[in-house]
Amino acid sequence: MLTLRLNRQGTKDRPYYKIVAVDSRKRRDGRYIEQIGTYNPMEDGVNYDINVAKADEWISKGAQPSDTVRDIIKKARKEALHAEA
């Protein structure tokens, strides 16, 4: 099964994550299929960048987003609606 989840990067005490599409059997920081965004918990304000169209494409193919990725997608959609208005 495919999942959309975080792939940890960065150093000790300075985490930085890639949001990736990956086979659920692979390890957390293993090889992934495609990177669809980034998440930096050390930043204030908007600390993520995600391609919502690609996320929707992967979800339509059956990928299951992790709880954190699901929240980031939700925030990105909400932000896009406010930007259009």
TANORSUL-V359854 format. One record per run of one state. SS is the DSSP state (h for helix, s for strand, l for the rest). FROM is the first residue (numbers start at 1). TO is the last residue. Records with the same first field share a line. If there is no record, write none. Layout:
BEGIN
SS->FROM-TO  FROM-TO
END
This chain:
BEGIN
l->1-1  12-13  24-33  40-47  51-51  61-63  66-66  85-85
s->2-11  14-23  34-39  48-50  64-65
h->52-60  67-84
END
